[in-house]
Amino acid sequence: MDEPERLGKVEVRFIQSYLATKDYTCPNCNRTIPARTGHYVVVPVEAPDLRRHWHRGCWDRRTKR
């Protein structure tokens, strides 16, 4: 989901690289966020099971559109 705000309020958390133990796919660019890479987790408050992991740059550029 590349527009998580459609679901209402979202929480954005930064995951430090030493806590990132798995690979994820960024919903903005569809590229892998490798394990051990700092990134954001975006969690819709009303639908936490729809959380997504974003590259920092993808999220930052997206919010400035």
mmCIF file as Biopython writes it, N, C-alpha, C and O atoms, coordinates in Angstrom:
data_model
#
loop_
_atom_site.group_PDB
_atom_site.id
_atom_site.type_symbol
_atom_site.label_atom_id
_atom_site.label_alt_id
_atom_site.label_comp_id
_atom_site.label_asym_id
_atom_site.label_entity_id
_atom_site.label_seq_id
_atom_site.pdbx_PDB_ins_code
_atom_site.Cartn_x
_atom_site.Cartn_y
_atom_site.Cartn_z
_atom_site.occupancy
_atom_site.B_iso_or_equiv
_atom_site.auth_seq_id
_atom_site.auth_asym_id
_atom_site.pdbx_PDB_model_num
ATOM 1   N N  . MET A ? 1  ? 0.854  -1.175  0.000  1.0 0.0 1  A 1 
ATOM 2   C CA . MET A ? 1  ? 0.000  0.000   0.000  1.0 0.0 1  A 1 
ATOM 3   C C  . MET A ? 1  ? 0.895  1.231   0.000  1.0 0.0 1  A 1 
ATOM 4   O O  . MET A ? 1  ? 1.632  1.468   0.957  1.0 0.0 1  A 1 
ATOM 5   N N  . ASP A ? 2  ? 0.831  2.006   -1.064 1.0 0.0 2  A 1 
ATOM 6   C CA . ASP A ? 2  ? 1.698  3.175   -1.162 1.0 0.0 2  A 1 
ATOM 7   C C  . ASP A ? 2  ? 1.052  4.449   -0.640 1.0 0.0 2  A 1 
ATOM 8   O O  . ASP A ? 2  ? 1.677  5.509   -0.693 1.0 0.0 2  A 1 
ATOM 9   N N  . GLU A ? 3  ? -0.188 4.384   -0.134 1.0 0.0 3  A 1 
ATOM 10  C CA . GLU A ? 3  ? -0.864 5.523   0.481  1.0 0.0 3  A 1 
ATOM 11  C C  . GLU A ? 3  ? -1.493 5.091   1.803  1.0 0.0 3  A 1 
ATOM 12  O O  . GLU A ? 3  ? -2.717 5.007   1.904  1.0 0.0 3  A 1 
ATOM 13  N N  . PRO A ? 4  ? -0.675 4.817   2.816  1.0 0.0 4  A 1 
ATOM 14  C CA . PRO A ? 4  ? -1.231 4.304   4.068  1.0 0.0 4  A 1 
ATOM 15  C C  . PRO A ? 4  ? -2.164 5.274   4.777  1.0 0.0 4  A 1 
ATOM 16  O O  . PRO A ? 4  ? -2.998 4.845   5.575  1.0 0.0 4  A 1 
ATOM 17  N N  . GLU A ? 5  ? -2.046 6.577   4.506  1.0 0.0 5  A 1 
ATOM 18  C CA . GLU A ? 5  ? -2.921 7.554   5.152  1.0 0.0 5  A 1 
ATOM 19  C C  . GLU A ? 5  ? -4.384 7.378   4.749  1.0 0.0 5  A 1 
ATOM 20  O O  . GLU A ? 5  ? -5.273 7.887   5.432  1.0 0.0 5  A 1 
ATOM 21  N N  . ARG A ? 6  ? -4.650 6.670   3.658  1.0 0.0 6  A 1 
ATOM 22  C CA . ARG A ? 6  ? -6.042 6.410   3.263  1.0 0.0 6  A 1 
ATOM 23  C C  . ARG A ? 6  ? -6.786 5.661   4.351  1.0 0.0 6  A 1 
ATOM 24  O O  . ARG A ? 6  ? -8.012 5.735   4.435  1.0 0.0 6  A 1 
ATOM 25  N N  . LEU A ? 7  ? -6.048 4.939   5.186  1.0 0.0 7  A 1 
ATOM 26  C CA . LEU A ? 7  ? -6.657 4.176   6.269  1.0 0.0 7  A 1 
ATOM 27  C C  . LEU A ? 7  ? -6.777 4.982   7.553  1.0 0.0 7  A 1 
ATOM 28  O O  . LEU A ? 7  ? -7.189 4.443   8.581  1.0 0.0 7  A 1 
ATOM 29  N N  . GLY A ? 8  ? -6.425 6.260   7.514  1.0 0.0 8  A 1 
ATOM 30  C CA . GLY A ? 8  ? -6.486 7.105   8.710  1.0 0.0 8  A 1 
ATOM 31  C C  . GLY A ? 8  ? -5.091 7.410   9.231  1.0 0.0 8  A 1 
ATOM 32  O O  . GLY A ? 8  ? -4.115 7.419   8.482  1.0 0.0 8  A 1 
ATOM 33  N N  . LYS A ? 9  ? -5.022 7.654   10.512 1.0 0.0 9  A 1 
ATOM 34  C CA . LYS A ? 9  ? -3.764 8.018   11.153 1.0 0.0 9  A 1 
ATOM 35  C C  . LYS A ? 9  ? -2.754 6.866   11.054 1.0 0.0 9  A 1 
ATOM 36  O O  . LYS A ? 9  ? -3.114 5.695   11.173 1.0 0.0 9  A 1 
ATOM 37  N N  . VAL A ? 10 ? -1.483 7.228   10.835 1.0 0.0 10 A 1 
ATOM 38  C CA . VAL A ? 10 ? -0.420 6.223   10.789 1.0 0.0 10 A 1 
ATOM 39  C C  . VAL A ? 10 ? 0.666  6.575   11.794 1.0 0.0 10 A 1 
ATOM 40  O O  . VAL A ? 10 ? 0.900  7.746   12.093 1.0 0.0 10 A 1 
ATOM 41  N N  . GLU A ? 11 ? 1.316  5.560   12.300 1.0 0.0 11 A 1 
ATOM 42  C CA . GLU A ? 11 ? 2.500  5.734   13.137 1.0 0.0 11 A 1 
ATOM 43  C C  . GLU A ? 11 ? 3.702  5.369   12.286 1.0 0.0 11 A 1 
ATOM 44  O O  . GLU A ? 11 ? 3.701  4.353   11.591 1.0 0.0 11 A 1 
ATOM 45  N N  . VAL A ? 12 ? 4.727  6.208   12.346 1.0 0.0 12 A 1 
ATOM 46  C CA . VAL A ? 12 ? 5.947  5.958   11.596 1.0 0.0 12 A 1 
ATOM 47  C C  . VAL A ? 12 ? 7.063  5.738   12.610 1.0 0.0 12 A 1 
ATOM 48  O O  . VAL A ? 12 ? 7.338  6.595   13.450 1.0 0.0 12 A 1 
ATOM 49  N N  . ARG A ? 13 ? 7.694  4.584   12.516 1.0 0.0 13 A 1 
ATOM 50  C CA . ARG A ? 13 ? 8.778  4.232   13.438 1.0 0.0 13 A 1 
ATOM 51  C C  . ARG A ? 13 ? 10.046 3.975   12.641 1.0 0.0 13 A 1 
ATOM 52  O O  . ARG A ? 13 ? 10.008 3.350   11.581 1.0 0.0 13 A 1 
ATOM 53  N N  . PHE A ? 14 ? 11.169 4.460   13.156 1.0 0.0 14 A 1 
ATOM 54  C CA . PHE A ? 14 ? 12.447 4.164   12.514 1.0 0.0 14 A 1 
ATOM 55  C C  . PHE A ? 14 ? 13.028 2.903   13.139 1.0 0.0 14 A 1 
ATOM 56  O O  . PHE A ? 14 ? 13.106 2.789   14.363 1.0 0.0 14 A 1 
ATOM 57  N N  . ILE A ? 15 ? 13.431 1.969   12.308 1.0 0.0 15 A 1 
ATOM 58  C CA . ILE A ? 15 ? 14.061 0.737   12.765 1.0 0.0 15 A 1 
ATOM 59  C C  . ILE A ? 15 ? 15.559 0.880   12.554 1.0 0.0 15 A 1 
ATOM 60  O O  . ILE A ? 15 ? 16.017 1.040   11.423 1.0 0.0 15 A 1 
ATOM 61  N N  . GLN A ? 16 ? 16.313 0.824   13.621 1.0 0.0 16 A 1 
ATOM 62  C CA . GLN A ? 16 ? 17.769 0.906   13.538 1.0 0.0 16 A 1 
ATOM 63  C C  . GLN A ? 16 ? 18.313 -0.307  12.788 1.0 0.0 16 A 1 
ATOM 64  O O  . GLN A ? 16 ? 17.715 -1.383  12.811 1.0 0.0 16 A 1 
ATOM 65  N N  . SER A ? 17 ? 19.439 -0.124  12.133 1.0 0.0 17 A 1 
ATOM 66  C CA . SER A ? 17 ? 20.008 -1.197  11.320 1.0 0.0 17 A 1 
ATOM 67  C C  . SER A ? 17 ? 20.292 -2.461  12.124 1.0 0.0 17 A 1 
ATOM 68  O O  . SER A ? 17 ? 20.102 -3.565  11.613 1.0 0.0 17 A 1 
ATOM 69  N N  . TYR A ? 18 ? 20.743 -2.328  13.370 1.0 0.0 18 A 1 
ATOM 70  C CA . TYR A ? 18 ? 21.063 -3.510  14.165 1.0 0.0 18 A 1 
ATOM 71  C C  . TYR A ? 18 ? 19.806 -4.278  14.610 1.0 0.0 18 A 1 
ATOM 72  O O  . TYR A ? 18 ? 19.912 -5.418  15.064 1.0 0.0 18 A 1 
ATOM 73  N N  . LEU A ? 19 ? 18.627 -3.668  14.486 1.0 0.0 19 A 1 
ATOM 74  C CA . LEU A ? 19 ? 17.379 -4.345  14.820 1.0 0.0 19 A 1 
ATOM 75  C C  . LEU A ? 19 ? 16.684 -4.949  13.593 1.0 0.0 19 A 1 
ATOM 76  O O  . LEU A ? 19 ? 15.740 -5.727  13.733 1.0 0.0 19 A 1 
ATOM 77  N N  . ALA A ? 20 ? 17.149 -4.595  12.406 1.0 0.0 20 A 1 
ATOM 78  C CA . ALA A ? 20 ? 16.530 -5.077  11.165 1.0 0.0 20 A 1 
ATOM 79  C C  . ALA A ? 20 ? 17.135 -6.436  10.822 1.0 0.0 20 A 1 
ATOM 80  O O  . ALA A ? 20 ? 18.245 -6.524  10.298 1.0 0.0 20 A 1 
ATOM 81  N N  . THR A ? 21 ? 16.391 -7.482  11.124 1.0 0.0 21 A 1 
ATOM 82  C CA . THR A ? 21 ? 16.938 -8.833  10.979 1.0 0.0 21 A 1 
ATOM 83  C C  . THR A ? 21 ? 16.433 -9.576  9.744  1.0 0.0 21 A 1 
ATOM 84  O O  . THR A ? 21 ? 16.888 -10.685 9.462  1.0 0.0 21 A 1 
ATOM 85  N N  . LYS A ? 22 ? 15.500 -8.979  9.006  1.0 0.0 22 A 1 
ATOM 86  C CA . LYS A ? 22 ? 14.926 -9.640  7.839  1.0 0.0 22 A 1 
ATOM 87  C C  . LYS A ? 22 ? 14.948 -8.702  6.636  1.0 0.0 22 A 1 
ATOM 88  O O  . LYS A ? 22 ? 15.081 -7.487  6.785  1.0 0.0 22 A 1 
ATOM 89  N N  . ASP A ? 23 ? 14.818 -9.276  5.449  1.0 0.0 23 A 1 
ATOM 90  C CA . ASP A ? 23 ? 14.629 -8.485  4.239  1.0 0.0 23 A 1 
ATOM 91  C C  . ASP A ? 23 ? 13.146 -8.135  4.118  1.0 0.0 23 A 1 
ATOM 92  O O  . ASP A ? 23 ? 12.279 -8.925  4.493  1.0 0.0 23 A 1 
ATOM 93  N N  . TYR A ? 24 ? 12.868 -6.942  3.591  1.0 0.0 24 A 1 
ATOM 94  C CA . TYR A ? 24 ? 11.496 -6.507  3.326  1.0 0.0 24 A 1 
ATOM 95  C C  . TYR A ? 24 ? 11.441 -5.901  1.937  1.0 0.0 24 A 1 
ATOM 96  O O  . TYR A ? 24 ? 12.480 -5.596  1.351  1.0 0.0 24 A 1 
ATOM 97  N N  . THR A ? 25 ? 10.256 -5.727  1.412  1.0 0.0 25 A 1 
ATOM 98  C CA . THR A ? 25 ? 10.061 -5.073  0.120  1.0 0.0 25 A 1 
ATOM 99  C C  . THR A ? 25 ? 9.384  -3.733  0.351  1.0 0.0 25 A 1 
ATOM 100 O O  . THR A ? 25 ? 8.323  -3.665  0.972  1.0 0.0 25 A 1 
ATOM 101 N N  . CYS A ? 26 ? 9.992  -2.680  -0.143 1.0 0.0 26 A 1 
ATOM 102 C CA . CYS A ? 26 ? 9.440  -1.337  -0.009 1.0 0.0 26 A 1 
ATOM 103 C C  . CYS A ? 26 ? 8.241  -1.197  -0.943 1.0 0.0 26 A 1 
ATOM 104 O O  . CYS A ? 26 ? 8.365  -1.499  -2.130 1.0 0.0 26 A 1 
ATOM 105 N N  . PRO A ? 27 ? 7.070  -0.743  -0.442 1.0 0.0 27 A 1 
ATOM 106 C CA . PRO A ? 27 ? 5.887  -0.619  -1.296 1.0 0.0 27 A 1 
ATOM 107 C C  . PRO A ? 27 ? 5.977  0.525   -2.297 1.0 0.0 27 A 1 
ATOM 108 O O  . PRO A ? 27 ? 5.188  0.578   -3.240 1.0 0.0 27 A 1 
ATOM 109 N N  . ASN A ? 28 ? 6.914  1.433   -2.111 1.0 0.0 28 A 1 
ATOM 110 C CA . ASN A ? 28 ? 7.034  2.560   -3.022 1.0 0.0 28 A 1 
ATOM 111 C C  . ASN A ? 28 ? 7.823  2.190   -4.276 1.0 0.0 28 A 1 
ATOM 112 O O  . ASN A ? 28 ? 7.390  2.481   -5.391 1.0 0.0 28 A 1 
ATOM 113 N N  . CYS A ? 29 ? 8.967  1.556   -4.099 1.0 0.0 29 A 1 
ATOM 114 C CA . CYS A ? 29 ? 9.837  1.250   -5.237 1.0 0.0 29 A 1 
ATOM 115 C C  . CYS A ? 29 ? 9.879  -0.242  -5.575 1.0 0.0 29 A 1 
ATOM 116 O O  . CYS A ? 29 ? 10.463 -0.633  -6.586 1.0 0.0 29 A 1 
ATOM 117 N N  . ASN A ? 30 ? 9.260  -1.074  -4.731 1.0 0.0 30 A 1 
ATOM 118 C CA . ASN A ? 30 ? 9.241  -2.529  -4.912 1.0 0.0 30 A 1 
ATOM 119 C C  . ASN A ? 30 ? 10.626 -3.158  -4.915 1.0 0.0 30 A 1 
ATOM 120 O O  . ASN A ? 30 ? 10.825 -4.236  -5.474 1.0 0.0 30 A 1 
ATOM 121 N N  . ARG A ? 31 ? 11.580 -2.482  -4.289 1.0 0.0 31 A 1 
ATOM 122 C CA . ARG A ? 31 ? 12.924 -3.045  -4.163 1.0 0.0 31 A 1 
ATOM 123 C C  . ARG A ? 31 ? 13.112 -3.550  -2.749 1.0 0.0 31 A 1 
ATOM 124 O O  . ARG A ? 31 ? 12.396 -3.156  -1.828 1.0 0.0 31 A 1 
ATOM 125 N N  . THR A ? 32 ? 14.084 -4.425  -2.593 1.0 0.0 32 A 1 
ATOM 126 C CA . THR A ? 32 ? 14.352 -5.036  -1.300 1.0 0.0 32 A 1 
ATOM 127 C C  . THR A ? 32 ? 15.016 -4.053  -0.350 1.0 0.0 32 A 1 
ATOM 128 O O  . THR A ? 32 ? 15.894 -3.283  -0.738 1.0 0.0 32 A 1 
ATOM 129 N N  . ILE A ? 33 ? 14.577 -4.095  0.898  1.0 0.0 33 A 1 
ATOM 130 C CA . ILE A ? 33 ? 15.281 -3.436  1.997  1.0 0.0 33 A 1 
ATOM 131 C C  . ILE A ? 33 ? 16.061 -4.564  2.672  1.0 0.0 33 A 1 
ATOM 132 O O  . ILE A ? 33 ? 15.469 -5.368  3.392  1.0 0.0 33 A 1 
ATOM 133 N N  . PRO A ? 34 ? 17.357 -4.639  2.457  1.0 0.0 34 A 1 
ATOM 134 C CA . PRO A ? 34 ? 18.112 -5.763  3.009  1.0 0.0 34 A 1 
ATOM 135 C C  . PRO A ? 34 ? 18.159 -5.745  4.533  1.0 0.0 34 A 1 
ATOM 136 O O  . PRO A ? 34 ? 18.076 -4.689  5.159  1.0 0.0 34 A 1 
ATOM 137 N N  . ALA A ? 35 ? 18.292 -6.914  5.107  1.0 0.0 35 A 1 
ATOM 138 C CA . ALA A ? 35 ? 18.508 -7.012  6.559  1.0 0.0 35 A 1 
ATOM 139 C C  . ALA A ? 35 ? 19.703 -6.142  6.920  1.0 0.0 35 A 1 
ATOM 140 O O  . ALA A ? 35 ? 20.609 -5.938  6.112  1.0 0.0 35 A 1 
ATOM 141 N N  . ARG A ? 36 ? 19.690 -5.635  8.140  1.0 0.0 36 A 1 
ATOM 142 C CA . ARG A ? 36 ? 20.750 -4.769  8.665  1.0 0.0 36 A 1 
ATOM 143 C C  . ARG A ? 36 ? 20.781 -3.395  7.990  1.0 0.0 36 A 1 
ATOM 144 O O  . ARG A ? 36 ? 21.821 -2.737  7.950  1.0 0.0 36 A 1 
ATOM 145 N N  . THR A ? 37 ? 19.620 -2.969  7.457  1.0 0.0 37 A 1 
ATOM 146 C CA . THR A ? 37 ? 19.495 -1.634  6.867  1.0 0.0 37 A 1 
ATOM 147 C C  . THR A ? 37 ? 18.442 -0.870  7.650  1.0 0.0 37 A 1 
ATOM 148 O O  . THR A ? 37 ? 17.325 -1.356  7.823  1.0 0.0 37 A 1 
ATOM 149 N N  . GLY A ? 38 ? 18.786 0.321   8.125  1.0 0.0 38 A 1 
ATOM 150 C CA . GLY A ? 38 ? 17.814 1.154   8.819  1.0 0.0 38 A 1 
ATOM 151 C C  . GLY A ? 38 ? 16.695 1.551   7.868  1.0 0.0 38 A 1 
ATOM 152 O O  . GLY A ? 38 ? 16.948 1.845   6.699  1.0 0.0 38 A 1 
ATOM 153 N N  . HIS A ? 39 ? 15.456 1.564   8.361  1.0 0.0 39 A 1 
ATOM 154 C CA . HIS A ? 39 ? 14.309 1.890   7.523  1.0 0.0 39 A 1 
ATOM 155 C C  . HIS A ? 39 ? 13.125 2.274   8.403  1.0 0.0 39 A 1 
ATOM 156 O O  . HIS A ? 39 ? 13.192 2.169   9.628  1.0 0.0 39 A 1 
ATOM 157 N N  . TYR A ? 40 ? 12.039 2.720   7.769  1.0 0.0 40 A 1 
ATOM 158 C CA . TYR A ? 40 ? 10.824 3.076   8.486  1.0 0.0 40 A 1 
ATOM 159 C C  . TYR A ? 40 ? 9.817  1.941   8.427  1.0 0.0 40 A 1 
ATOM 160 O O  . TYR A ? 40 ? 9.731  1.216   7.435  1.0 0.0 40 A 1 
ATOM 161 N N  . VAL A ? 41 ? 9.056  1.798   9.506  1.0 0.0 41 A 1 
ATOM 162 C CA . VAL A ? 41 ? 7.876  0.941   9.514  1.0 0.0 41 A 1 
ATOM 163 C C  . VAL A ? 41 ? 6.689  1.880   9.670  1.0 0.0 41 A 1 
ATOM 164 O O  . VAL A ? 41 ? 6.626  2.667   10.614 1.0 0.0 41 A 1 
ATOM 165 N N  . VAL A ? 42 ? 5.754  1.790   8.740  1.0 0.0 42 A 1 
ATOM 166 C CA . VAL A ? 42 ? 4.563  2.643   8.735  1.0 0.0 42 A 1 
ATOM 167 C C  . VAL A ? 42 ? 3.381  1.759   9.101  1.0 0.0 42 A 1 
ATOM 168 O O  . VAL A ? 42 ? 3.069  0.792   8.407  1.0 0.0 42 A 1 
ATOM 169 N N  . VAL A ? 43 ? 2.722  2.113   10.215 1.0 0.0 43 A 1 
ATOM 170 C CA . VAL A ? 43 ? 1.647  1.281   10.760 1.0 0.0 43 A 1 
ATOM 171 C C  . VAL A ? 43 ? 0.351  2.079   10.832 1.0 0.0 43 A 1 
ATOM 172 O O  . VAL A ? 43 ? 0.266  3.037   11.601 1.0 0.0 43 A 1 
ATOM 173 N N  . PRO A ? 44 ? -0.661 1.707   10.048 1.0 0.0 44 A 1 
ATOM 174 C CA . PRO A ? 44 ? -1.967 2.357   10.202 1.0 0.0 44 A 1 
ATOM 175 C C  . PRO A ? 44 ? -2.543 2.021   11.591 1.0 0.0 44 A 1 
ATOM 176 O O  . PRO A ? 44 ? -2.624 0.849   11.958 1.0 0.0 44 A 1 
ATOM 177 N N  . VAL A ? 45 ? -2.936 3.029   12.346 1.0 0.0 45 A 1 
ATOM 178 C CA . VAL A ? 45 ? -3.413 2.828   13.721 1.0 0.0 45 A 1 
ATOM 179 C C  . VAL A ? 45 ? -4.626 1.899   13.748 1.0 0.0 45 A 1 
ATOM 180 O O  . VAL A ? 45 ? -4.717 1.038   14.622 1.0 0.0 45 A 1 
ATOM 181 N N  . GLU A ? 46 ? -5.546 2.055   12.821 1.0 0.0 46 A 1 
ATOM 182 C CA . GLU A ? 46 ? -6.760 1.252   12.811 1.0 0.0 46 A 1 
ATOM 183 C C  . GLU A ? 46 ? -6.587 -0.115  12.150 1.0 0.0 46 A 1 
ATOM 184 O O  . GLU A ? 46 ? -7.475 -0.962  12.240 1.0 0.0 46 A 1 
ATOM 185 N N  . ALA A ? 47 ? -5.453 -0.335  11.489 1.0 0.0 47 A 1 
ATOM 186 C CA . ALA A ? 47 ? -5.224 -1.611  10.798 1.0 0.0 47 A 1 
ATOM 187 C C  . ALA A ? 47 ? -3.753 -2.001  10.909 1.0 0.0 47 A 1 
ATOM 188 O O  . ALA A ? 47 ? -3.051 -2.028  9.898  1.0 0.0 47 A 1 
ATOM 189 N N  . PRO A ? 48 ? -3.273 -2.303  12.116 1.0 0.0 48 A 1 
ATOM 190 C CA . PRO A ? 48 ? -1.847 -2.571  12.306 1.0 0.0 48 A 1 
ATOM 191 C C  . PRO A ? 48 ? -1.322 -3.764  11.509 1.0 0.0 48 A 1 
ATOM 192 O O  . PRO A ? 48 ? -0.120 -3.858  11.259 1.0 0.0 48 A 1 
ATOM 193 N N  . ASP A ? 49 ? -2.207 -4.671  11.109 1.0 0.0 49 A 1 
ATOM 194 C CA . ASP A ? 49 ? -1.759 -5.807  10.309 1.0 0.0 49 A 1 
ATOM 195 C C  . ASP A ? 49 ? -1.374 -5.387  8.883  1.0 0.0 49 A 1 
ATOM 196 O O  . ASP A ? 49 ? -0.812 -6.189  8.136  1.0 0.0 49 A 1 
ATOM 197 N N  . LEU A ? 50 ? -1.669 -4.151  8.505  1.0 0.0 50 A 1 
ATOM 198 C CA . LEU A ? 50 ? -1.298 -3.639  7.183  1.0 0.0 50 A 1 
ATOM 199 C C  . LEU A ? 50 ? -0.011 -2.814  7.212  1.0 0.0 50 A 1 
ATOM 200 O O  . LEU A ? 50 ? 0.238  -2.012  6.311  1.0 0.0 50 A 1 
ATOM 201 N N  . ARG A ? 51 ? 0.798  -3.011  8.242  1.0 0.0 51 A 1 
ATOM 202 C CA . ARG A ? 51 ? 2.056  -2.265  8.340  1.0 0.0 51 A 1 
ATOM 203 C C  . ARG A ? 51 ? 2.962  -2.598  7.153  1.0 0.0 51 A 1 
ATOM 204 O O  . ARG A ? 51 ? 2.927  -3.703  6.611  1.0 0.0 51 A 1 
ATOM 205 N N  . ARG A ? 52 ? 3.762  -1.627  6.771  1.0 0.0 52 A 1 
ATOM 206 C CA . ARG A ? 52 ? 4.692  -1.798  5.661  1.0 0.0 52 A 1 
ATOM 207 C C  . ARG A ? 52 ? 6.040  -1.201  6.033  1.0 0.0 52 A 1 
ATOM 208 O O  . ARG A ? 52 ? 6.125  -0.259  6.821  1.0 0.0 52 A 1 
ATOM 209 N N  . HIS A ? 53 ? 7.073  -1.757  5.461  1.0 0.0 53 A 1 
ATOM 210 C CA . HIS A ? 53 ? 8.446  -1.308  5.688  1.0 0.0 53 A 1 
ATOM 211 C C  . HIS A ? 53 ? 8.886  -0.501  4.473  1.0 0.0 53 A 1 
ATOM 212 O O  . HIS A ? 53 ? 8.771  -0.964  3.338  1.0 0.0 53 A 1 
ATOM 213 N N  . TRP A ? 54 ? 9.390  0.709   4.714  1.0 0.0 54 A 1 
ATOM 214 C CA . TRP A ? 54 ? 9.755  1.650   3.655  1.0 0.0 54 A 1 
ATOM 215 C C  . TRP A ? 54 ? 11.235 2.008   3.752  1.0 0.0 54 A 1 
ATOM 216 O O  . TRP A ? 54 ? 11.778 2.123   4.851  1.0 0.0 54 A 1 
ATOM 217 N N  . HIS A ? 55 ? 11.892 2.188   2.588  1.0 0.0 55 A 1 
ATOM 218 C CA . HIS A ? 55 ? 13.213 2.811   2.581  1.0 0.0 55 A 1 
ATOM 219 C C  . HIS A ? 55 ? 13.052 4.216   3.158  1.0 0.0 55 A 1 
ATOM 220 O O  . HIS A ? 55 ? 12.018 4.857   2.972  1.0 0.0 55 A 1 
ATOM 221 N N  . ARG A ? 56 ? 14.062 4.677   3.845  1.0 0.0 56 A 1 
ATOM 222 C CA . ARG A ? 56 ? 13.981 6.033   4.401  1.0 0.0 56 A 1 
ATOM 223 C C  . ARG A ? 56 ? 13.774 7.064   3.304  1.0 0.0 56 A 1 
ATOM 224 O O  . ARG A ? 56 ? 12.921 7.944   3.426  1.0 0.0 56 A 1 
ATOM 225 N N  . GLY A ? 57 ? 14.545 6.961   2.242  1.0 0.0 57 A 1 
ATOM 226 C CA . GLY A ? 57 ? 14.436 7.925   1.149  1.0 0.0 57 A 1 
ATOM 227 C C  . GLY A ? 57 ? 13.086 7.879   0.459  1.0 0.0 57 A 1 
ATOM 228 O O  . GLY A ? 57 ? 12.533 8.922   0.110  1.0 0.0 57 A 1 
ATOM 229 N N  . CYS A ? 58 ? 12.552 6.689   0.259  1.0 0.0 58 A 1 
ATOM 230 C CA . CYS A ? 58 ? 11.239 6.562   -0.386 1.0 0.0 58 A 1 
ATOM 231 C C  . CYS A ? 58 ? 10.164 7.235   0.451  1.0 0.0 58 A 1 
ATOM 232 O O  . CYS A ? 58 ? 9.325  7.959   -0.086 1.0 0.0 58 A 1 
ATOM 233 N N  . TRP A ? 59 ? 10.177 7.008   1.750  1.0 0.0 59 A 1 
ATOM 234 C CA . TRP A ? 59 ? 9.162  7.629   2.601  1.0 0.0 59 A 1 
ATOM 235 C C  . TRP A ? 59 ? 9.344  9.145   2.655  1.0 0.0 59 A 1 
ATOM 236 O O  . TRP A ? 59 ? 8.372  9.893   2.552  1.0 0.0 59 A 1 
ATOM 237 N N  . ASP A ? 60 ? 10.578 9.593   2.815  1.0 0.0 60 A 1 
ATOM 238 C CA . ASP A ? 60 ? 10.833 11.035  2.910  1.0 0.0 60 A 1 
ATOM 239 C C  . ASP A ? 60 ? 10.446 11.761  1.618  1.0 0.0 60 A 1 
ATOM 240 O O  . ASP A ? 60 ? 9.836  12.828  1.676  1.0 0.0 60 A 1 
ATOM 241 N N  . ARG A ? 61 ? 10.784 11.211  0.480  1.0 0.0 61 A 1 
ATOM 242 C CA . ARG A ? 61 ? 10.404 11.844  -0.799 1.0 0.0 61 A 1 
ATOM 243 C C  . ARG A ? 61 ? 8.897  11.793  -1.012 1.0 0.0 61 A 1 
ATOM 244 O O  . ARG A ? 61 ? 8.313  12.733  -1.550 1.0 0.0 61 A 1 
ATOM 245 N N  . ARG A ? 62 ? 8.272  10.711  -0.596 1.0 0.0 62 A 1 
ATOM 246 C CA . ARG A ? 62 ? 6.839  10.546  -0.763 1.0 0.0 62 A 1 
ATOM 247 C C  . ARG A ? 62 ? 6.054  11.600  0.007  1.0 0.0 62 A 1 
ATOM 248 O O  . ARG A ? 62 ? 5.081  12.146  -0.514 1.0 0.0 62 A 1 
ATOM 249 N N  . THR A ? 63 ? 6.460  11.892  1.234  1.0 0.0 63 A 1 
ATOM 250 C CA . THR A ? 63 ? 5.723  12.838  2.072  1.0 0.0 63 A 1 
ATOM 251 C C  . THR A ? 63 ? 5.917  14.282  1.620  1.0 0.0 63 A 1 
ATOM 252 O O  . THR A ? 63 ? 5.187  15.163  2.072  1.0 0.0 63 A 1 
ATOM 253 N N  . LYS A ? 64 ? 6.877  14.545  0.745  1.0 0.0 64 A 1 
ATOM 254 C CA . LYS A ? 64 ? 7.119  15.899  0.271  1.0 0.0 64 A 1 
ATOM 255 C C  . LYS A ? 64 ? 6.405  16.179  -1.038 1.0 0.0 64 A 1 
ATOM 256 O O  . LYS A ? 64 ? 6.486  17.294  -1.551 1.0 0.0 64 A 1 
ATOM 257 N N  . ARG A ? 65 ? 5.703  15.187  -1.595 1.0 0.0 65 A 1 
ATOM 258 C CA . ARG A ? 65 ? 4.988  15.391  -2.860 1.0 0.0 65 A 1 
ATOM 259 C C  . ARG A ? 65 ? 3.869  16.384  -2.707 1.0 0.0 65 A 1 
ATOM 260 O O  . ARG A ? 65 ? 3.164  16.674  -3.674 1.0 0.0 65 A 1 
#
